[in-house]
Amino acid sequence: KFYLNSDMGNEYLTRKEVECLKWCIQGKSAEEIALILNISKRTVEAHIESAKQKLHCYKQFQLGYKLALSGFFPDFSET
């Protein structure tokens, strides 16, 4: 589990949610992320939607914005 800044309460993201968001932030589509992680496109979409719900976001842009504000940046050097 990856816990976010205390301003957001006890919200956390799972490892798969973080992996999907990492690639999403880099501009990859759900189809591309699915190929990279060897999971289905619908699973990728579910992970991203789950992260949006946990952080009370309606759009992916809001999700990226909240992650930036919380100081949460996945380690992009690991792939």
SULSULMO-V794907 format. One record per residue. N is the residue number from 1. NEAR is the number of other C-alpha atoms within 12 Angstrom. Layout:
n,near
N,NEAR
N,NEAR
//
This chain:
n,near
1,13
2,20
3,24
4,26
5,20
6,13
7,14
8,19
9,13
10,14
11,23
12,25
13,31
14,19
15,18
16,27
17,30
18,34
19,33
20,43
21,39
22,34
23,31
24,28
25,26
26,18
27,16
28,20
29,22
30,30
31,21
32,21
33,32
34,26
35,18
36,20
37,24
38,17
39,20
40,18
41,21
42,19
43,21
44,32
45,25
46,20
47,30
48,38
49,25
50,27
51,36
52,29
53,20
54,24
55,30
56,20
57,19
58,18
59,17
60,26
61,17
62,18
63,30
64,30
65,20
66,26
67,33
68,16
69,17
70,22
71,16
72,24
73,24
74,28
75,14
76,16
77,8
78,8
79,12
//
